[in-house]
């Protein structure tokens, strides 16, 4: 039977119009709340926000918006449809991408603090600066007054974070001239709560690689990668793959077909996460360039580095960090489950730290690898790490450090950054003798972290 194109267009218009008009109430969204099964035998939480009347999928502590399409039908941030299933008109699970996952526990309490930057903040909120408290964590604090920072700009920044203009900012810390002069937390976060670093973890792996070389566990950054994995048989093996070096991993110049910015790249990060062995998966990839060629952002590279450190030191990567880097700079409270296999599909082998401890890495590199008179990492390693080695995604790149600049009213500020999805930033500003730390929850979406630094922190140091 011949289809009537005018009728089809009319029906499509009616359906689209209805879908766009459908708006669930907060009480309706609460029907979906609970703990559910998820991929790879993991779980996730579904929560309704009273602040923006939006449903969120929460994996660990990362919140991902679910866009309302129709009753029981939503769309996740990857554009995939999520349909909630019901039994006797009660939500029993959800289906997506051909798979069905059951509701495990309906009784989940979500604290109000998780939805509001400052709970019960008045509409005419006015920020009152308080000097960061001195703690027994090795961080010295001081008052903002003699730092050169602009209180008026910081007050404006605080107002915009609290009213939601700058969304999902979890913390802002500023270390100036070696002292913590600004420290503010939002939502359910505070100075002791650990925060996920996402890809900012890579810069810690870089530091540990340097320490492993300094201590003689790894002979040189020029050692070939495959020589550390004689027990493996790799696919697509050729001479180029045989000469990939540790340095090539540090600079994301392995030459492997692994590039997060290229959707056609065979080395898909999501596929790696679900694979049984991330080392095997990454090093099985075909070569599309020579080692040391094009810079391509590939999460498999630092994962391989972490395993090489484990093999050479004969201890788990987090334990090596605990006995060396963390011990020397006073990091005692952390979580790091480094297991590069499917069990880490939702946690990405990432490090969890407090923002204060994140700042310690920035301070260490700002001080050329020294901490309280002790050379924790060699000066040469720090210098090489923060020197342009290649270009990745249009940005200068060192050893798993981004070499970024921000322009402020005609003045260019050169920074060195450890950064991760969601807005995690550890910035080193050498000329200003400053470290800025920002954490956030803008996962898979635009983060205001750079904007905060560009508009409210750096302008105080603009050349007159």
C-alpha positions as a Markdown table, in Angstrom:
| # | Residue | x | y | z |
|---|---|---|---|---|
| 1 | Unk | 0.0 | 0.0 | 0.0 |
| 2 | Unk | 1.3 | 3.4 | -0.9 |
| 3 | Unk | 2.1 | 5.7 | 2.1 |
| 4 | Unk | 0.6 | 9.2 | 2.2 |
| 5 | Unk | 3.6 | 11.5 | 2.8 |
| 6 | Unk | 1.3 | 14.4 | 3.9 |
| 7 | Unk | -0.5 | 12.2 | 6.4 |
| 8 | Unk | 2.8 | 10.9 | 7.8 |
| 9 | Unk | 4.2 | 14.4 | 8.1 |
| 10 | Unk | 1.0 | 15.4 | 10.0 |
| 11 | Unk | 1.2 | 12.5 | 12.4 |
| 12 | Unk | 4.9 | 13.2 | 13.0 |
| 13 | Unk | 4.1 | 16.8 | 13.7 |
| 14 | Unk | 1.4 | 15.9 | 16.2 |
| 15 | Unk | 3.6 | 13.4 | 18.0 |
| 16 | Unk | 6.6 | 15.8 | 18.1 |
| 17 | Unk | 4.3 | 18.6 | 19.4 |
| 18 | Unk | 2.9 | 16.3 | 22.1 |
| 19 | Unk | 6.4 | 15.1 | 23.2 |
| 20 | Unk | 7.7 | 18.7 | 23.4 |
| 21 | Unk | 4.6 | 19.7 | 25.5 |
| 22 | Unk | 4.9 | 16.7 | 27.9 |
| 23 | Unk | 6.4 | 18.0 | 31.2 |
| 24 | Unk | 6.5 | 15.6 | 34.2 |
| 25 | Unk | 6.0 | 17.0 | 37.7 |
| 26 | Unk | 8.6 | 16.5 | 40.4 |
| 27 | Unk | 6.2 | 14.0 | 42.1 |
| 28 | Unk | 5.8 | 12.1 | 38.8 |
| 29 | Unk | 9.6 | 11.9 | 38.4 |
| 30 | Unk | 10.0 | 10.6 | 42.0 |
| 31 | Unk | 8.2 | 7.4 | 40.8 |
| 32 | Unk | 11.4 | 6.4 | 39.0 |
| 33 | Unk | 13.8 | 6.9 | 42.0 |
| 34 | Unk | 15.7 | 3.9 | 43.3 |
| 35 | Unk | 18.7 | 1.7 | 42.8 |
| 36 | Unk | 18.8 | -0.2 | 39.5 |
| 37 | Unk | 20.9 | -2.9 | 37.8 |
| 38 | Unk | 23.3 | -1.6 | 35.2 |
| 39 | Unk | 25.9 | -2.8 | 32.7 |
| 40 | Unk | 28.6 | -5.3 | 33.7 |
| 41 | Unk | 26.8 | -6.3 | 36.9 |
| 42 | Unk | 27.1 | -2.8 | 38.3 |
| 43 | Unk | 24.4 | -0.6 | 39.7 |
| 44 | Unk | 23.2 | 3.0 | 39.3 |
| 45 | Unk | 20.8 | 5.3 | 41.0 |
| 46 | Unk | 17.9 | 7.3 | 39.5 |
| 47 | Unk | 17.0 | 10.5 | 41.3 |
| 48 | Unk | 14.6 | 13.4 | 40.7 |
| 49 | Unk | 15.9 | 16.9 | 41.3 |
| 50 | Unk | 13.5 | 19.3 | 43.1 |
| 51 | Unk | 15.7 | 22.2 | 41.8 |
| 52 | Unk | 15.2 | 21.8 | 38.1 |
| 53 | Unk | 12.5 | 19.1 | 37.9 |
| 54 | Unk | 14.8 | 16.8 | 36.0 |
| 55 | Unk | 15.6 | 13.1 | 36.3 |
| 56 | Unk | 19.2 | 12.1 | 36.7 |
| 57 | Unk | 21.1 | 8.8 | 36.4 |
| 58 | Unk | 23.8 | 8.7 | 39.1 |
| 59 | Unk | 26.8 | 6.4 | 38.6 |
| 60 | Unk | 29.1 | 6.5 | 41.6 |
| 61 | Unk | 28.7 | 10.3 | 42.3 |
| 62 | Unk | 28.5 | 11.4 | 38.7 |
| 63 | Unk | 25.1 | 12.8 | 37.7 |
| 64 | Unk | 23.8 | 12.5 | 34.1 |
| 65 | Unk | 20.7 | 14.2 | 32.9 |
| 66 | Unk | 17.8 | 12.2 | 31.5 |
| 67 | Unk | 15.8 | 14.3 | 29.1 |
| 68 | Unk | 12.0 | 13.8 | 29.3 |
| 69 | Unk | 10.5 | 12.6 | 26.0 |
| 70 | Unk | 7.2 | 11.2 | 27.1 |
| 71 | Unk | 5.6 | 9.3 | 30.0 |
| 72 | Unk | 8.2 | 6.6 | 31.0 |
| 73 | Unk | 10.4 | 7.6 | 28.1 |
| 74 | Unk | 13.6 | 9.5 | 28.4 |
| 75 | Unk | 16.8 | 10.2 | 26.5 |
| 76 | Unk | 20.3 | 9.9 | 28.0 |
| 77 | Unk | 23.2 | 12.3 | 27.3 |
| 78 | Unk | 24.4 | 9.9 | 24.5 |
| 79 | Unk | 21.1 | 10.2 | 22.7 |
| 80 | Unk | 19.9 | 6.7 | 23.6 |
| 81 | Unk | 16.3 | 6.1 | 24.6 |
| 82 | Unk | 15.7 | 4.9 | 28.2 |
| 83 | Unk | 12.2 | 3.4 | 28.7 |
| 84 | Unk | 11.0 | 2.6 | 32.2 |
| 85 | Unk | 9.0 | -0.6 | 32.6 |
| 86 | Unk | 6.0 | -1.0 | 34.9 |
| 87 | Unk | 4.2 | -3.9 | 36.6 |
| 88 | Unk | 0.8 | -3.2 | 38.0 |
| 89 | Unk | 1.5 | 0.4 | 37.1 |
| 90 | Unk | 4.5 | 0.5 | 39.4 |
| 91 | Unk | 8.0 | 1.1 | 38.0 |
| 92 | Unk | 10.0 | -2.2 | 37.9 |
| 93 | Unk | 13.0 | -1.4 | 35.8 |
| 94 | Unk | 14.2 | 0.2 | 32.6 |
| 95 | Unk | 15.2 | -0.8 | 29.1 |
| 96 | Unk | 17.8 | 0.7 | 26.8 |
| 97 | Unk | 19.8 | -0.4 | 23.8 |
| 98 | Unk | 17.9 | -3.7 | 23.7 |
| 99 | Unk | 18.8 | -4.6 | 27.4 |
| 100 | Unk | 16.5 | -4.6 | 30.4 |
| 101 | Unk | 17.6 | -3.8 | 34.0 |
| 102 | Unk | 15.6 | -4.4 | 37.1 |
| 103 | Unk | 14.8 | -2.0 | 40.0 |
| 104 | Unk | 16.7 | -3.4 | 43.0 |
| 105 | Unk | 15.7 | -1.0 | 45.8 |
| 106 | Unk | 13.0 | 1.7 | 45.8 |
| 107 | Unk | 13.9 | 3.1 | 49.2 |
| 108 | Unk | 16.7 | 5.5 | 48.6 |
| 109 | Unk | 17.2 | 8.8 | 50.4 |
| 110 | Unk | 18.8 | 11.6 | 48.4 |
| 111 | Unk | 19.9 | 14.6 | 50.6 |
| 112 | Unk | 18.7 | 18.0 | 49.6 |
| 113 | Unk | 22.3 | 19.3 | 49.7 |
| 114 | Unk | 23.1 | 17.4 | 46.5 |
| 115 | Unk | 20.8 | 19.7 | 44.4 |
| 116 | Unk | 21.6 | 23.1 | 45.7 |
| 117 | Unk | 25.0 | 25.0 | 45.7 |
| 118 | Unk | 24.2 | 26.4 | 49.1 |
| 119 | Unk | 21.1 | 25.0 | 50.8 |
| 120 | Unk | 18.6 | 27.7 | 51.9 |
| 121 | Unk | 20.8 | 30.5 | 50.5 |
| 122 | Unk | 18.7 | 33.7 | 50.3 |
| 123 | Unk | 17.9 | 35.3 | 46.9 |
| 124 | Unk | 20.0 | 38.3 | 48.0 |
| 125 | Unk | 22.9 | 36.1 | 48.9 |
| 126 | Unk | 26.0 | 38.1 | 49.8 |
| 127 | Unk | 29.4 | 36.4 | 50.2 |
| 128 | Unk | 31.4 | 37.0 | 53.3 |
| 129 | Unk | 35.1 | 35.9 | 52.9 |
| 130 | Unk | 36.6 | 33.7 | 55.6 |
| 131 | Unk | 40.3 | 32.8 | 55.7 |
| 132 | Unk | 40.8 | 29.0 | 55.1 |
| 133 | Unk | 41.3 | 27.1 | 58.4 |
| 134 | Unk | 44.7 | 25.8 | 59.2 |
| 135 | Unk | 44.6 | 22.0 | 59.2 |
| 136 | Unk | 47.2 | 19.3 | 60.0 |
| 137 | Unk | 47.5 | 18.4 | 56.3 |
| 138 | Unk | 50.7 | 20.2 | 55.3 |
| 139 | Unk | 48.8 | 23.1 | 53.6 |
| 140 | Unk | 49.6 | 26.5 | 55.0 |
| 141 | Unk | 46.7 | 29.0 | 54.9 |
| 142 | Unk | 46.7 | 32.8 | 54.8 |
| 143 | Unk | 44.4 | 35.8 | 54.3 |
| 144 | Unk | 43.4 | 36.9 | 50.9 |
| 145 | Unk | 44.2 | 40.6 | 51.6 |
| 146 | Unk | 47.9 | 40.5 | 50.5 |
| 147 | Unk | 47.5 | 38.0 | 47.7 |
| 148 | Unk | 46.8 | 40.4 | 44.9 |
| 149 | Unk | 43.5 | 38.7 | 44.2 |
| 150 | Unk | 40.4 | 40.8 | 43.6 |
| 151 | Unk | 37.8 | 40.4 | 46.4 |
| 152 | Unk | 35.1 | 42.1 | 44.3 |
| 153 | Unk | 35.5 | 39.6 | 41.5 |
| 154 | Unk | 35.5 | 36.7 | 43.9 |
| 155 | Unk | 32.3 | 37.9 | 45.5 |
| 156 | Unk | 30.7 | 38.1 | 42.1 |
| 157 | Unk | 32.0 | 34.6 | 41.3 |
| 158 | Unk | 30.5 | 33.2 | 44.5 |
| 159 | Unk | 27.1 | 34.8 | 43.8 |
| 160 | Unk | 27.0 | 33.3 | 40.3 |
| 161 | Unk | 27.9 | 29.8 | 41.6 |
| 162 | Unk | 25.3 | 30.0 | 44.4 |
| 163 | Unk | 22.5 | 31.2 | 42.1 |
| 164 | Unk | 23.4 | 28.5 | 39.5 |
| 165 | Unk | 24.6 | 30.8 | 36.7 |
| 166 | Unk | 27.9 | 28.9 | 37.0 |
| 167 | Unk | 26.4 | 25.4 | 37.3 |
| 168 | Unk | 27.6 | 22.3 | 39.1 |
| 169 | Unk | 30.8 | 23.7 | 40.6 |
| 170 | Unk | 31.8 | 21.6 | 43.6 |
| 171 | Unk | 34.8 | 23.5 | 44.9 |
| 172 | Unk | 37.1 | 26.4 | 44.2 |
| 173 | Unk | 40.5 | 26.7 | 45.9 |
| 174 | Unk | 43.4 | 29.2 | 45.3 |
| 175 | Unk | 46.9 | 28.7 | 46.5 |
| 176 | Unk | 49.0 | 31.9 | 46.1 |
| 177 | Unk | 52.6 | 32.3 | 47.0 |
| 178 | Unk | 52.5 | 28.8 | 48.6 |
| 179 | Unk | 49.6 | 29.5 | 50.9 |
| 180 | Unk | 45.9 | 28.5 | 50.6 |
| 181 | Unk | 44.0 | 31.9 | 50.6 |
| 182 | Unk | 40.7 | 30.9 | 49.2 |
| 183 | Unk | 38.6 | 27.7 | 49.8 |
| 184 | Unk | 34.9 | 27.2 | 49.1 |
| 185 | Unk | 32.8 | 24.1 | 48.7 |
| 186 | Unk | 29.3 | 23.7 | 47.3 |
| 187 | Unk | 26.5 | 21.1 | 47.2 |
| 188 | Unk | 27.3 | 18.1 | 49.4 |
| 189 | Unk | 31.1 | 18.7 | 49.1 |
| 190 | Unk | 33.5 | 19.8 | 51.8 |
| 191 | Unk | 37.2 | 19.8 | 52.6 |
| 192 | Unk | 37.4 | 16.2 | 53.6 |
| 193 | Unk | 35.1 | 14.6 | 51.1 |
| 194 | Unk | 37.0 | 12.8 | 48.3 |
| 195 | Unk | 36.3 | 13.9 | 44.7 |
| 196 | Unk | 36.8 | 11.9 | 41.6 |
| 197 | Unk | 39.6 | 13.2 | 39.4 |
| 198 | Unk | 38.6 | 11.6 | 36.1 |
| 199 | Unk | 41.4 | 12.2 | 33.6 |
| 200 | Unk | 43.3 | 14.5 | 36.0 |
| 201 | Unk | 44.5 | 11.1 | 37.3 |
| 202 | Unk | 46.7 | 10.9 | 34.3 |
| 203 | Unk | 49.0 | 13.7 | 35.6 |
| 204 | Unk | 49.5 | 11.7 | 38.8 |
| 205 | Unk | 50.5 | 8.7 | 36.7 |
| 206 | Unk | 53.0 | 10.9 | 34.9 |
| 207 | Unk | 54.5 | 11.9 | 38.3 |
| 208 | Unk | 54.7 | 8.3 | 39.4 |
| 209 | Unk | 56.4 | 7.4 | 36.1 |
| 210 | Unk | 59.0 | 10.0 | 36.8 |
| 211 | Unk | 59.6 | 8.8 | 40.3 |
| 212 | Unk | 59.9 | 5.2 | 39.1 |
| 213 | Unk | 62.6 | 6.3 | 36.7 |
| 214 | Unk | 64.3 | 8.4 | 39.3 |
| 215 | Unk | 64.4 | 5.4 | 41.6 |
| 216 | Unk | 65.7 | 3.1 | 38.9 |
| 217 | Unk | 62.7 | 0.8 | 38.6 |
| 218 | Unk | 62.3 | 1.9 | 35.0 |
| 219 | Unk | 65.6 | 2.4 | 33.2 |
| 220 | Unk | 64.6 | 5.2 | 30.9 |
| 221 | Unk | 61.6 | 6.9 | 29.2 |
| 222 | Unk | 63.0 | 5.5 | 26.0 |
| 223 | Unk | 62.4 | 1.9 | 27.0 |
| 224 | Unk | 60.1 | 0.1 | 24.6 |
| 225 | Unk | 56.7 | -0.7 | 25.9 |
| 226 | Unk | 56.3 | -4.2 | 24.5 |
| 227 | Unk | 59.4 | -5.3 | 26.2 |
| 228 | Unk | 57.5 | -5.1 | 29.5 |
| 229 | Unk | 54.8 | -7.5 | 28.3 |
| 230 | Unk | 56.5 | -10.7 | 27.1 |
| 231 | Unk | 53.6 | -12.8 | 28.3 |
| 232 | Unk | 51.2 | -11.2 | 25.7 |
| 233 | Unk | 50.6 | -11.9 | 22.1 |
| 234 | Unk | 49.4 | -8.8 | 20.4 |
| 235 | Unk | 47.4 | -8.3 | 17.2 |
| 236 | Unk | 48.5 | -6.0 | 14.4 |
| 237 | Unk | 52.1 | -6.4 | 15.4 |
| 238 | Unk | 54.7 | -4.6 | 13.2 |
| 239 | Unk | 58.0 | -2.8 | 13.6 |
| 240 | Unk | 56.3 | 0.5 | 14.5 |
| 241 | Unk | 54.4 | -1.1 | 17.4 |
| 242 | Unk | 57.6 | -2.8 | 18.6 |
| 243 | Unk | 59.3 | 0.6 | 19.1 |
| 244 | Unk | 56.6 | 2.4 | 21.0 |
| 245 | Unk | 58.4 | 3.9 | 24.0 |
| 246 | Unk | 57.3 | 5.0 | 27.5 |
| 247 | Unk | 57.8 | 8.6 | 26.3 |
| 248 | Unk | 55.3 | 8.0 | 23.5 |
| 249 | Unk | 52.7 | 7.0 | 26.1 |
| 250 | Unk | 53.4 | 10.0 | 28.2 |
| 251 | Unk | 53.0 | 12.4 | 25.2 |
| 252 | Unk | 50.0 | 10.5 | 23.7 |
| 253 | Unk | 52.0 | 9.8 | 20.6 |
| 254 | Unk | 51.9 | 6.0 | 20.6 |
| 255 | Unk | 50.7 | 5.9 | 17.0 |
| 256 | Unk | 47.9 | 3.5 | 17.9 |
| 257 | Unk | 44.4 | 3.9 | 16.4 |
| 258 | Unk | 43.2 | 5.4 | 19.7 |
| 259 | Unk | 41.8 | 9.0 | 19.6 |
| 260 | Unk | 38.9 | 10.1 | 21.8 |
| 261 | Unk | 38.2 | 13.1 | 19.5 |
| 262 | Unk | 37.8 | 10.8 | 16.5 |
| 263 | Unk | 34.5 | 8.8 | 16.5 |
| 264 | Unk | 35.8 | 6.6 | 13.8 |
| 265 | Unk | 38.9 | 5.6 | 15.8 |
| 266 | Unk | 39.0 | 1.8 | 16.5 |
| 267 | Unk | 40.3 | 2.5 | 20.1 |
| 268 | Unk | 36.9 | 3.5 | 21.5 |
| 269 | Unk | 37.2 | 4.3 | 25.2 |
| 270 | Unk | 33.8 | 2.8 | 26.0 |
| 271 | Unk | 34.7 | -0.4 | 24.3 |
| 272 | Unk | 38.0 | -0.5 | 26.2 |
| 273 | Unk | 36.2 | 0.0 | 29.5 |
| 274 | Unk | 34.0 | -3.1 | 28.8 |
| 275 | Unk | 36.9 | -5.3 | 27.7 |
| 276 | Unk | 38.4 | -7.9 | 30.0 |
| 277 | Unk | 42.0 | -6.6 | 29.7 |
| 278 | Unk | 42.6 | -2.9 | 28.9 |
| 279 | Unk | 46.3 | -3.5 | 28.3 |
| 280 | Unk | 45.6 | -6.2 | 25.7 |
| 281 | Unk | 42.8 | -4.1 | 24.1 |
| 282 | Unk | 45.0 | -1.0 | 23.7 |
| 283 | Unk | 48.1 | -2.7 | 22.4 |
| 284 | Unk | 46.1 | -4.9 | 20.1 |
| 285 | Unk | 45.0 | -1.8 | 18.2 |
| 286 | Unk | 46.3 | -1.2 | 14.7 |
| 287 | Unk | 49.0 | 1.5 | 14.1 |
| 288 | Unk | 47.8 | 4.5 | 12.1 |
| 289 | Unk | 50.9 | 6.6 | 12.6 |
| 290 | Unk | 54.6 | 6.2 | 13.7 |
| 291 | Unk | 55.4 | 6.5 | 17.4 |
| 292 | Unk | 56.3 | 10.1 | 18.2 |
| 293 | Unk | 54.0 | 11.3 | 15.4 |
| 294 | Unk | 50.5 | 12.8 | 15.8 |
| 295 | Unk | 49.3 | 13.5 | 19.3 |
| 296 | Unk | 46.1 | 11.6 | 19.9 |
| 297 | Unk | 44.3 | 11.6 | 23.3 |
| 298 | Unk | 44.1 | 8.0 | 24.4 |
| 299 | Unk | 43.2 | 6.8 | 27.9 |
| 300 | Unk | 44.8 | 3.5 | 27.3 |
| 301 | Unk | 48.3 | 5.1 | 27.2 |
| 302 | Unk | 48.5 | 6.0 | 30.9 |
| 303 | Unk | 46.8 | 2.8 | 31.8 |
| 304 | Unk | 49.7 | 0.9 | 30.2 |
| 305 | Unk | 52.1 | 3.2 | 32.1 |
| 306 | Unk | 50.4 | 2.3 | 35.4 |
| 307 | Unk | 50.8 | -1.4 | 34.6 |
| 308 | Unk | 54.5 | -1.0 | 33.7 |
| 309 | Unk | 55.1 | 0.8 | 37.1 |
| 310 | Unk | 53.3 | -2.2 | 38.8 |
| 311 | Unk | 55.5 | -4.7 | 37.0 |
| 312 | Unk | 58.8 | -2.9 | 37.7 |
| 313 | Unk | 58.1 | -2.0 | 41.3 |
| 314 | Unk | 56.3 | -5.3 | 42.1 |
| 315 | Unk | 53.5 | -3.6 | 43.9 |
| 316 | Unk | 50.1 | -2.2 | 43.0 |
| 317 | Unk | 50.1 | 1.3 | 41.6 |
| 318 | Unk | 48.2 | 2.8 | 44.5 |
| 319 | Unk | 50.6 | 1.2 | 47.0 |
| 320 | Unk | 53.6 | 2.6 | 45.1 |
| 321 | Unk | 51.9 | 6.0 | 45.2 |
| 322 | Unk | 51.3 | 5.7 | 48.9 |
| 323 | Unk | 54.9 | 4.8 | 49.6 |
| 324 | Unk | 56.4 | 7.5 | 47.5 |
| 325 | Unk | 54.5 | 10.6 | 46.1 |
| 326 | Unk | 51.7 | 10.5 | 48.6 |
| 327 | Unk | 53.9 | 9.9 | 51.6 |
| 328 | Unk | 56.2 | 12.7 | 50.6 |
| 329 | Unk | 53.6 | 15.4 | 50.1 |
| 330 | Unk | 51.3 | 14.3 | 52.9 |
| 331 | Unk | 48.4 | 12.7 | 51.1 |
| 332 | Unk | 46.9 | 10.1 | 53.5 |
| 333 | Unk | 43.3 | 9.8 | 52.5 |
| 334 | Unk | 42.6 | 8.6 | 49.0 |
| 335 | Unk | 40.8 | 5.9 | 47.0 |
| 336 | Unk | 42.4 | 4.4 | 43.9 |
| 337 | Unk | 41.2 | 1.1 | 42.6 |
| 338 | Unk | 43.6 | 0.5 | 39.7 |
| 339 | Unk | 42.3 | -2.6 | 38.0 |
| 340 | Unk | 42.4 | -2.1 | 34.2 |
| 341 | Unk | 39.6 | -4.5 | 33.3 |
| 342 | Unk | 35.8 | -4.6 | 33.0 |
| 343 | Unk | 35.4 | -4.3 | 36.8 |
| 344 | Unk | 36.5 | -0.6 | 36.4 |
| 345 | Unk | 34.1 | 0.1 | 33.5 |
| 346 | Unk | 32.3 | 2.7 | 35.6 |
| 347 | Unk | 35.2 | 4.0 | 37.7 |
| 348 | Unk | 37.8 | 4.3 | 34.9 |
| 349 | Unk | 40.8 | 3.3 | 37.3 |
| 350 | Unk | 40.6 | 6.9 | 38.5 |
| 351 | Unk | 42.0 | 8.5 | 41.7 |
| 352 | Unk | 39.8 | 10.1 | 44.4 |
| 353 | Unk | 41.3 | 12.9 | 46.5 |
| 354 | Unk | 40.2 | 15.9 | 48.5 |
| 355 | Unk | 40.6 | 19.2 | 46.6 |
| 356 | Unk | 43.3 | 20.3 | 49.1 |
| 357 | Unk | 45.3 | 17.2 | 48.3 |
| 358 | Unk | 44.8 | 17.8 | 44.6 |
| 359 | Unk | 46.4 | 21.2 | 45.1 |
| 360 | Unk | 49.5 | 19.5 | 46.5 |
| 361 | Unk | 50.4 | 18.1 | 43.1 |
| 362 | Unk | 50.2 | 21.5 | 41.6 |
| 363 | Unk | 52.4 | 23.0 | 44.4 |
| 364 | Unk | 54.9 | 20.2 | 44.0 |
| 365 | Unk | 55.3 | 21.0 | 40.2 |
| 366 | Unk | 55.2 | 24.7 | 40.8 |
| 367 | Unk | 58.2 | 24.2 | 43.1 |
| 368 | Unk | 60.1 | 22.1 | 40.6 |
| 369 | Unk | 59.4 | 18.8 | 42.3 |
| 370 | Unk | 60.5 | 19.9 | 45.8 |
| 371 | Unk | 58.3 | 19.6 | 48.9 |
| 372 | Unk | 59.5 | 21.0 | 52.3 |
| 373 | Unk | 63.1 | 20.8 | 51.2 |
| 374 | Unk | 62.9 | 17.3 | 49.8 |
| 375 | Unk | 63.2 | 16.6 | 46.0 |
| 376 | Unk | 60.2 | 14.3 | 45.5 |
| 377 | Unk | 60.5 | 14.3 | 41.7 |
| 378 | Unk | 63.6 | 15.4 | 39.8 |
| 379 | Unk | 63.7 | 18.9 | 38.5 |
| 380 | Unk | 64.5 | 17.6 | 35.0 |
| 381 | Unk | 61.3 | 15.4 | 35.0 |
| 382 | Unk | 59.1 | 18.3 | 36.1 |
| 383 | Unk | 60.7 | 20.6 | 33.5 |
| 384 | Unk | 60.2 | 18.0 | 30.7 |
| 385 | Unk | 56.7 | 17.3 | 31.9 |
| 386 | Unk | 55.6 | 20.9 | 31.6 |
| 387 | Unk | 57.4 | 21.6 | 28.3 |
| 388 | Unk | 55.7 | 21.2 | 25.0 |
| 389 | Unk | 56.3 | 17.8 | 23.6 |
| 390 | Unk | 53.5 | 17.7 | 21.1 |
| 391 | Unk | 50.0 | 19.0 | 20.3 |
| 392 | Unk | 46.9 | 17.2 | 21.3 |
| 393 | Unk | 43.4 | 18.4 | 20.2 |
| 394 | Unk | 44.9 | 21.7 | 19.2 |
| 395 | Unk | 46.5 | 22.3 | 22.7 |
| 396 | Unk | 50.2 | 22.0 | 23.5 |
| 397 | Unk | 51.0 | 18.9 | 25.6 |
| 398 | Unk | 53.7 | 17.7 | 27.9 |
| 399 | Unk | 54.0 | 14.4 | 29.8 |
| 400 | Unk | 50.2 | 13.9 | 30.5 |
| 401 | Unk | 49.9 | 17.6 | 31.3 |
| 402 | Unk | 48.0 | 20.2 | 29.2 |
| 403 | Unk | 49.9 | 23.4 | 28.5 |
| 404 | Unk | 47.1 | 25.8 | 28.1 |
| 405 | Unk | 46.7 | 29.5 | 28.0 |
| 406 | Unk | 43.8 | 31.8 | 28.9 |
| 407 | Unk | 43.5 | 35.3 | 27.4 |
| 408 | Unk | 42.1 | 38.0 | 29.7 |
| 409 | Unk | 41.5 | 41.4 | 28.3 |
| 410 | Unk | 44.4 | 41.3 | 25.9 |
| 411 | Unk | 46.8 | 39.6 | 28.3 |
| 412 | Unk | 47.8 | 36.0 | 27.9 |
| 413 | Unk | 48.2 | 33.8 | 30.9 |
| 414 | Unk | 50.2 | 30.5 | 30.4 |
| 415 | Unk | 49.1 | 27.7 | 32.6 |
| 416 | Unk | 49.9 | 24.0 | 33.0 |
| 417 | Unk | 46.8 | 21.8 | 33.7 |
| 418 | Unk | 45.8 | 18.4 | 35.0 |
| 419 | Unk | 42.2 | 18.2 | 34.0 |
| 420 | Unk | 39.3 | 15.7 | 33.8 |
| 421 | Unk | 35.7 | 15.3 | 32.6 |
| 422 | Unk | 33.2 | 17.2 | 34.7 |
| 423 | Unk | 35.4 | 20.2 | 35.3 |
| 424 | Unk | 38.2 | 18.8 | 37.4 |
| 425 | Unk | 41.2 | 21.2 | 37.1 |
| 426 | Unk | 44.6 | 21.6 | 38.8 |
| 427 | Unk | 46.1 | 24.6 | 37.2 |
| 428 | Unk | 49.7 | 25.8 | 37.7 |
| 429 | Unk | 50.3 | 29.5 | 37.0 |
| 430 | Unk | 54.1 | 29.9 | 37.2 |
| 431 | Unk | 54.3 | 33.6 | 36.5 |
| 432 | Unk | 51.7 | 34.3 | 39.2 |
| 433 | Unk | 53.2 | 31.8 | 41.6 |
| 434 | Unk | 49.7 | 30.4 | 42.0 |
| 435 | Unk | 47.8 | 27.1 | 41.8 |
| 436 | Unk | 44.0 | 27.0 | 41.2 |
| 437 | Unk | 41.9 | 23.9 | 42.0 |
| 438 | Unk | 38.3 | 23.5 | 40.8 |
| 439 | Unk | 36.1 | 20.4 | 41.0 |
| 440 | Unk | 32.7 | 20.0 | 39.3 |
| 441 | Unk | 29.9 | 17.8 | 38.1 |
| 442 | Unk | 29.4 | 18.9 | 34.5 |
| 443 | Unk | 30.0 | 15.4 | 33.1 |
| 444 | Unk | 29.9 | 15.1 | 29.3 |
| 445 | Unk | 28.9 | 18.8 | 29.1 |
| 446 | Unk | 30.5 | 22.2 | 29.1 |
| 447 | Unk | 32.2 | 23.1 | 32.4 |
| 448 | Unk | 32.5 | 26.7 | 33.6 |
| 449 | Unk | 35.9 | 25.9 | 35.3 |
| 450 | Unk | 38.1 | 27.8 | 32.7 |
| 451 | Unk | 35.5 | 30.6 | 32.7 |
| 452 | Unk | 35.8 | 31.0 | 36.4 |
| 453 | Unk | 39.6 | 31.3 | 36.3 |
| 454 | Unk | 39.4 | 33.6 | 33.3 |
| 455 | Unk | 36.8 | 36.0 | 34.6 |
| 456 | Unk | 37.2 | 36.0 | 38.4 |
| 457 | Unk | 40.8 | 35.0 | 39.3 |
| 458 | Unk | 43.3 | 35.9 | 36.6 |
| 459 | Unk | 42.0 | 39.5 | 35.9 |
| 460 | Unk | 43.5 | 40.6 | 39.3 |
| 461 | Unk | 47.0 | 40.0 | 37.8 |
| 462 | Unk | 46.3 | 41.7 | 34.4 |
| 463 | Unk | 49.2 | 43.9 | 33.3 |
| 464 | Unk | 48.2 | 47.6 | 33.8 |
